[in-house]
Structures are given as structure tokens and as C-alpha cells.
Amino acid sequence: MNDLVIMKNRQAVTTSLQVAETFGKNHRDVLRAIDDMKDVRNFAQMYVESDIPDSYGRSRRAY
């Protein structure tokens, strides 16, 4: 669990991929849970959607 959060530009950050791996969840389920929170105030300040390449080099959606 030590790798769940890293410091970047003096902020504690993580990725949806790391959350899924650390807690033994499917990444699609973590994405769905985050997507369900889009109506929450300050969502855009807490989450940044991006594409991360998978092990085959294909684009993979992540937060």
C-alpha cells in the first residue's frame, strides 16, 4: 500500500489504476465509481481524466 499515493508538485496524488491494483478491484469498476461522482461539487478539481498506454501500447482511460 506504500505505492498508492505519491508526491507530485507538493501534492499527494494517485491514479485509478493504482487504486484498482492496491485494493484488488477491476479498473472498470473504479472508473465507474469515479464517473458516478461527476455531479459532486469540485469534481474537476479532484479528478483529471487522461489516457495511459496499456502494456500493448493501446490508449487506456484513467483518472
C-alpha positions as CSV (number, residue, x, y, z in Angstrom):
1,M,0.0,0.0,0.0
2,N,3.0,2.3,0.2
3,D,2.9,3.0,-3.5
4,L,-0.8,4.0,-3.5
5,V,0.0,7.8,-3.1
6,I,3.0,9.7,-4.5
7,M,4.0,13.3,-4.1
8,K,3.9,15.4,-7.3
9,N,4.4,19.1,-7.2
10,R,3.9,19.1,-3.4
11,Q,0.5,17.3,-3.8
12,A,-0.4,13.8,-2.8
13,V,-1.8,12.1,-6.0
14,T,-2.7,8.6,-7.2
15,T,-4.2,7.0,-10.3
16,S,-7.4,5.0,-10.8
17,L,-5.1,2.2,-12.0
18,Q,-3.1,2.2,-8.8
19,V,-6.3,2.3,-6.7
20,A,-7.7,-0.8,-8.5
21,E,-4.4,-2.7,-8.2
22,T,-3.9,-1.8,-4.5
23,F,-7.5,-2.8,-3.5
24,G,-7.8,-5.8,-5.8
25,K,-10.6,-4.3,-7.9
26,N,-11.3,-4.2,-11.6
27,H,-10.2,-0.9,-13.1
28,R,-13.5,-0.6,-15.0
29,D,-15.3,-0.7,-11.6
30,V,-13.1,2.0,-10.2
31,L,-13.7,4.2,-13.3
32,R,-17.5,3.6,-13.0
33,A,-17.4,4.7,-9.3
34,I,-15.4,7.9,-10.2
35,D,-17.8,8.6,-13.2
36,D,-20.8,8.3,-10.8
37,M,-19.3,11.1,-8.8
38,K,-19.2,13.7,-11.7
39,D,-22.1,15.6,-10.2
40,V,-20.1,16.2,-6.9
41,R,-19.0,19.8,-6.3
42,N,-15.3,20.4,-7.1
43,F,-15.1,17.1,-9.2
44,A,-12.9,18.8,-11.8
45,Q,-10.5,20.0,-9.1
46,M,-10.1,16.5,-7.7
47,Y,-10.0,14.3,-10.8
48,V,-8.3,14.7,-14.1
49,E,-9.2,12.3,-16.9
50,S,-6.3,11.1,-19.0
51,D,-5.2,8.3,-21.3
52,I,-2.5,6.0,-20.2
53,P,-1.0,3.3,-22.5
54,D,-1.5,-0.3,-21.5
55,S,1.1,-3.0,-21.8
56,Y,0.3,-3.3,-25.6
57,G,0.6,0.4,-26.2
58,R,-3.1,1.0,-26.6
59,S,-4.7,4.0,-25.0
60,R,-6.4,3.3,-21.7
61,R,-8.8,5.8,-19.9
62,A,-7.8,6.6,-16.4
63,Y,-8.1,9.3,-13.7
